[in-house]
Amino acid sequence: MFQLGCASRVCFKNEILSGLTVALALVPEAVAFAFVAGVEPLVGLYAAFMVGLLAAIFGGRPGMISGATGAMAVVMVALVAEHGVEYLFAAVVLAGLIQMGAGILRLGKFIRIVPHPVMLGFVNGLAIVIFLAQLQHFQIETVDGDRTWMSGEAMLLFGGLILLTMFIIQYLPKLTGAIPASLAAILVVSLLVIGLDLNTTTVGDLASIKGGLPSFHIPAVPFSLETLSIILPYSFILAAVGLIESLLTLSLIDEVTNTRGRGNRECMGQGIANTVTGLFGGMGGCAMIGQSMINVNSGGRQRLSGVAAALFLLSFILFASPLIEAIPMAALVGVMFMVVLATFEWSSLRIMDKIPRTDAFVLVLVSAVTVFTDLAVAVVVGVIVSALVFAWEHAKHINIKSYDDENGTRVHELNGPLFFGSVKRFLELFDPENDADNVIIEFQNSRVADHSAIEAIDTLAEKYIRAGKSLHLRHLSPECRQLLRKAGDLVVVNVLEDPRYAVADDQLA
């Protein structure tokens, strides 16, 4: 169950080096997200270590990297500002328990309801978010404490180092695959900056990463209903954001690697990781699409790469902080820019005029909402809009074909799905007052989907009864017949031909 998954020496080397590359990229992001949440840098670093380690071991997607993320950090800001960091730790613990509950209830499967345009929008929006997050590193702090954009030689040097990093990542794999290109680029640029004593911003300019081992710490909050009322809304949002981002990242890595992860196990893994992290003074986290792409592109496919990344990160905190703090930010920004280029679905731009306009709209909408709000909101909005578009389109496809059979009975053959979106159109198709005296409504080419459809059939049956007309409803499922009230006596039962399907109705639940 917990096998790290490496049998050969080459595989072991690739996993370890990929983990090292990811760990180097994790440091500035963990520090930056800690600042976003309003907590100490070590709180973000501890989260990156513990969430990364436990999610790699217990999660459902080998090769996927987890840690402190911006999507969750944004949710934490208000809680930390109003109540302090101890309430954050308690909220993270509760969020982890909620995520484990989602895993137990096997809710991970619902990620399948996310339409493809929403997935594309999520990926593109997240790529834009990653890109925009790097722009802060192009700013320097003035003597007055304000931040201003680089200019002159500083900008040229910073931009030149970024381009050098990107050049190495792009072209080194064509020469050799002995070392991950991202790691090689970081090492080359770092040695160049140190060797030539170039004046540019480094990781150490953000904050010190030196610290000790995380220690067990029960959140210092009152164990009361008042505390629960404070943290519960934040915990639900944190749990939802974490699971949505993790499961969507899982789906993306599935596509890239042509393998399949386990969504329910990932829910459990993320829940275990966050629960433990909250008890050891971490800010919580989830899967990270940028680092996961770095890992996959560097050759990491197994759990070992995630475990290695977490352990390397811990070793940086304990022993190698001076070396890591000397890494130029330009190298890490260059790595993230390449991640952006690899993550963004450029094909979506080429197919914009070839896909339905509604799909194109959903794609752009989800991308925009991801950039301006957060991932969870974007995905929910995308799914809702897609569902409404689906309902609207299918509501227009219902129609009837009318003819008289050999007995002189008027037959109305219904075509198209009957559900809440099409019931109004369904009722408009019939004119009981002016219809024939003997009528059959044929449902063989239709499917009754929900209780709104049942009510519409009942309403129509009542209209025919009031008009004194003889009405028969043919080829309804047994479940439909059971739910009908007004039309119960009018249904023609044909056991051999009647369809069998369920109807979404609480009465039969």
SVG drawing of the C-alpha trace seen along z (x, -y; Angstrom):
<svg xmlns="http://www.w3.org/2000/svg" viewBox="-66 -57 100 66">
<polyline fill="none" stroke="black" stroke-width="0.4" points="0.0,0.0 2.8,-2.4 5.3,-1.1 7.4,-3.9 7.5,-2.3 11.1,-2.3 12.9,0.9 15.8,-0.2 18.8,-2.4 17.8,-4.7 14.3,-5.2 15.7,-5.8 18.1,-8.5 15.3,-10.2 12.9,-10.2 15.6,-11.6 16.8,-14.3 13.2,-15.3 12.4,-15.6 15.5,-17.8 14.3,-20.1 10.8,-20.3 12.2,-21.0 14.2,-24.0 11.1,-25.4 9.0,-24.8 11.0,-27.1 10.1,-30.5 6.5,-29.5 6.0,-28.3 7.5,-31.5 5.4,-33.6 2.2,-31.8 3.0,-32.2 3.2,-35.9 -0.1,-35.9 -1.8,-34.1 -0.2,-36.4 1.9,-33.8 5.6,-33.2 7.6,-31.7 8.4,-28.6 4.6,-27.9 4.5,-27.7 7.7,-25.6 6.5,-23.2 3.2,-22.8 5.1,-22.2 7.1,-19.5 4.4,-17.7 1.6,-18.0 4.1,-17.0 5.4,-13.9 2.0,-12.6 0.1,-13.2 2.9,-11.5 2.6,-8.4 -1.1,-8.2 -2.5,-10.0 -4.0,-8.5 -1.7,-10.0 2.0,-8.9 4.2,-11.7 1.8,-14.5 3.3,-17.2 1.4,-18.7 2.3,-21.6 1.2,-25.1 -0.8,-26.7 -2.0,-30.2 -5.6,-29.1 -5.8,-28.0 -3.7,-30.9 -6.2,-33.4 -8.9,-31.7 -6.8,-31.9 -6.1,-35.6 -9.3,-36.8 -9.2,-34.0 -5.6,-34.8 -6.2,-38.6 -9.3,-38.3 -8.5,-35.4 -4.8,-34.6 -2.7,-31.7 -3.9,-29.2 -7.4,-29.3 -5.8,-28.7 -4.2,-25.5 -7.5,-24.3 -9.3,-25.1 -6.7,-23.1 -7.2,-20.1 -11.0,-20.3 -10.5,-20.8 -8.4,-17.6 -11.1,-15.7 -13.7,-16.9 -11.5,-15.8 -11.1,-12.3 -14.9,-12.2 -15.2,-13.0 -12.8,-10.1 -14.8,-7.7 -18.0,-8.8 -16.2,-8.2 -17.0,-11.7 -13.8,-11.8 -15.7,-10.4 -17.7,-13.6 -14.7,-15.2 -15.9,-13.4 -18.9,-15.8 -16.4,-18.6 -16.8,-19.3 -13.7,-19.4 -14.1,-23.2 -14.0,-23.8 -10.9,-21.7 -9.2,-23.7 -10.3,-27.0 -8.9,-25.8 -5.6,-24.9 -5.3,-28.1 -6.4,-30.3 -4.0,-28.6 -1.2,-29.1 -2.0,-32.8 -2.1,-32.9 1.3,-31.3 2.7,-33.8 1.2,-36.8 2.6,-35.5 6.1,-35.7 5.8,-39.4 6.2,-40.4 9.9,-39.3 10.4,-42.0 9.9,-44.5 12.5,-45.8 12.0,-47.5 13.0,-51.1 14.5,-52.9 11.1,-54.1 9.8,-50.6 7.7,-50.8 8.1,-48.4 8.9,-49.6 9.6,-47.9 13.2,-47.1 14.8,-49.3 18.1,-49.7 20.9,-47.3 19.0,-45.5 16.1,-44.7 18.5,-43.6 20.4,-41.3 17.3,-39.8 15.7,-39.3 18.9,-37.9 19.2,-35.3 15.6,-34.3 16.2,-33.9 19.4,-31.8 17.4,-29.6 14.7,-29.1 17.2,-28.4 18.9,-25.7 15.6,-24.0 14.5,-24.1 17.7,-22.8 19.6,-20.7 17.3,-17.7 18.4,-17.6 22.0,-17.1 21.6,-14.8 19.0,-13.4 21.4,-12.6 20.1,-15.4 16.7,-17.2 17.0,-20.3 15.3,-22.5 17.8,-21.4 20.7,-21.9 19.4,-25.4 19.2,-26.4 22.7,-25.1 24.3,-26.8 22.6,-30.2 23.4,-30.0 27.1,-29.3 27.2,-32.1 25.7,-34.6 28.0,-33.5 31.1,-33.2 30.7,-36.6 29.4,-38.2 26.3,-39.5 24.0,-41.8 20.5,-40.3 17.8,-39.2 18.0,-35.8 15.8,-33.4 17.4,-34.8 16.1,-38.3 12.5,-37.0 13.0,-35.5 15.3,-33.2 14.3,-29.5 16.4,-28.3 14.5,-26.4 14.2,-23.2 12.0,-20.1 8.3,-20.7 6.9,-19.8 3.5,-18.4 1.3,-21.3 -2.4,-21.1 -4.0,-24.4 -4.3,-26.8 -8.0,-27.6 -11.0,-27.1 -12.7,-23.7 -16.2,-25.2 -19.1,-25.6 -18.1,-29.3 -14.7,-28.2 -16.4,-25.6 -18.7,-28.3 -15.7,-30.5 -13.5,-27.8 -16.2,-25.6 -17.0,-27.9 -13.3,-28.4 -12.6,-24.6 -15.3,-23.8 -14.0,-26.3 -10.4,-25.1 -11.4,-21.5 -13.4,-22.2 -10.7,-24.3 -8.0,-21.7 -10.0,-18.8 -11.0,-20.6 -7.5,-21.7 -6.0,-18.3 -8.5,-16.3 -8.3,-18.6 -4.5,-18.4 -4.8,-14.6 -6.9,-14.6 -4.3,-16.7 -1.4,-14.5 -3.5,-11.5 -3.7,-13.0 0.0,-13.9 1.2,-10.5 -1.5,-8.4 -2.2,-6.7 -5.1,-6.9 -5.0,-8.1 -7.4,-7.2 -9.6,-10.2 -11.1,-8.8 -7.7,-7.8 -6.4,-11.3 -9.2,-12.7 -8.1,-10.5 -4.4,-11.4 -5.1,-15.1 -7.2,-14.8 -4.5,-12.9 -1.9,-15.4 -3.9,-18.5 -5.0,-17.0 -1.4,-16.1 -0.1,-19.4 -2.5,-21.4 -1.2,-19.5 2.4,-20.3 2.1,-24.1 1.6,-24.1 -0.8,-26.2 -2.2,-23.3 -2.1,-22.7 -3.1,-20.7 -1.8,-19.5 0.3,-22.0 -0.1,-22.0 3.1,-24.0 5.4,-21.7 3.6,-18.6 4.4,-19.6 8.0,-20.3 8.2,-16.8 6.6,-15.1 8.7,-17.0 11.8,-16.1 11.1,-12.4 9.2,-12.0 6.4,-9.4 6.4,-7.5 5.7,-8.3 9.5,-8.4 9.8,-11.8 7.2,-13.4 8.8,-11.8 12.3,-13.0 11.0,-16.5 9.6,-16.7 12.8,-15.3 15.0,-17.6 12.9,-20.5 13.3,-19.5 17.0,-19.2 17.1,-22.7 15.3,-24.0 17.6,-22.1 21.1,-22.1 21.3,-23.9 19.5,-27.2 22.6,-29.4 23.0,-27.5 19.3,-27.7 19.1,-31.3 21.9,-32.0 19.9,-30.8 18.9,-33.7 15.2,-34.3 15.7,-34.7 16.5,-31.0 13.3,-30.0 11.2,-32.5 12.7,-31.1 11.7,-27.6 8.1,-28.8 7.9,-30.6 8.7,-27.3 6.0,-25.6 3.5,-28.3 4.4,-27.6 4.0,-23.9 0.8,-24.1 -1.1,-26.5 -3.3,-24.7 -2.2,-26.6 -4.3,-24.3 -7.4,-25.8 -6.6,-29.1 -6.5,-27.3 -9.8,-25.5 -11.8,-28.6 -13.5,-29.1 -14.1,-25.3 -15.8,-24.4 -19.4,-25.5 -19.6,-29.1 -21.0,-28.0 -18.0,-25.8 -15.6,-28.7 -17.5,-31.0 -17.3,-28.5 -13.5,-28.1 -12.9,-31.9 -15.2,-32.4 -13.5,-29.8 -10.1,-31.2 -11.1,-34.7 -12.8,-33.6 -9.7,-31.6 -7.5,-34.6 -9.7,-37.1 -11.2,-35.0 -10.1,-31.5 -10.1,-28.0 -13.1,-26.6 -15.4,-29.4 -14.2,-29.1 -14.9,-25.4 -18.3,-25.7 -19.3,-28.6 -18.0,-26.6 -20.0,-23.5 -23.2,-25.5 -23.0,-27.4 -22.2,-24.2 -25.2,-22.5 -27.5,-25.4 -26.2,-25.5 -26.8,-21.7 -30.3,-22.1 -31.1,-25.0 -29.8,-23.2 -31.7,-19.9 -34.9,-21.8 -35.1,-23.0 -34.9,-19.5 -38.2,-18.2 -41.0,-17.9 -43.9,-15.8 -44.8,-13.9 -48.5,-13.5 -50.4,-11.0 -53.6,-8.9 -53.2,-5.1 -55.3,-2.4 -58.1,-2.7 -58.4,-6.5 -56.8,-7.3 -54.6,-10.5 -51.0,-9.5 -48.6,-12.1 -45.1,-10.7 -42.8,-12.6 -39.2,-13.0 -36.5,-14.4 -35.8,-14.3 -38.5,-15.5 -36.9,-17.2 -37.2,-20.5 -35.8,-22.5 -38.2,-21.2 -41.5,-20.9 -42.8,-24.3 -42.1,-23.5 -43.7,-20.1 -47.0,-21.6 -47.0,-24.1 -46.9,-21.2 -50.4,-20.0 -53.9,-21.6 -56.3,-19.3 -59.4,-21.5 -58.9,-21.2 -57.3,-17.7 -59.0,-14.5 -61.4,-12.7 -59.2,-9.6 -55.5,-10.4 -52.3,-8.4 -49.1,-10.1 -46.2,-7.9 -43.1,-8.1 -41.0,-5.5 -38.5,-8.1 -38.5,-10.2 -37.0,-9.8 -38.7,-11.2 -35.8,-12.5 -37.1,-14.1 -40.1,-15.0 -40.8,-18.2 -41.4,-16.0 -43.8,-13.8 -45.7,-16.9 -45.9,-18.1 -47.4,-14.8 -49.9,-14.9 -50.9,-18.4 -51.4,-17.5 -53.4,-14.5 -55.7,-16.6 -56.2,-19.0 -57.3,-16.1 -59.6,-14.8 -61.3,-18.2 -61.7,-18.5 -63.6,-15.1 -61.0,-13.5 -59.9,-9.8 -56.1,-9.9 -53.6,-7.0 -49.9,-7.4 -47.9,-4.7 -44.3,-3.3 -43.7,-4.9 -41.3,-3.2 -42.7,-1.4 -41.2,-4.1 -42.9,-6.8 -46.3,-5.0 -45.8,-4.7 -45.2,-8.4 -48.1,-9.6 -51.2,-10.6 -53.7,-12.2 -52.9,-10.1 -52.5,-6.7 -55.6,-5.1 -54.7,-6.4 -51.4,-4.6 -51.2,-1.7 -49.0,1.0 -46.9,3.0 -44.5,5.1 -42.5,6.4 -41.9,3.0 -41.9,0.5 -38.5,-1.0 -36.7,-0.6 -35.0,-3.6 -34.9,-5.5 -36.4,-9.0 -34.8,-11.6 -37.5,-11.8 -37.4,-11.9 -40.6,-9.9 -38.7,-6.7 -35.4,-7.5"/>
</svg>
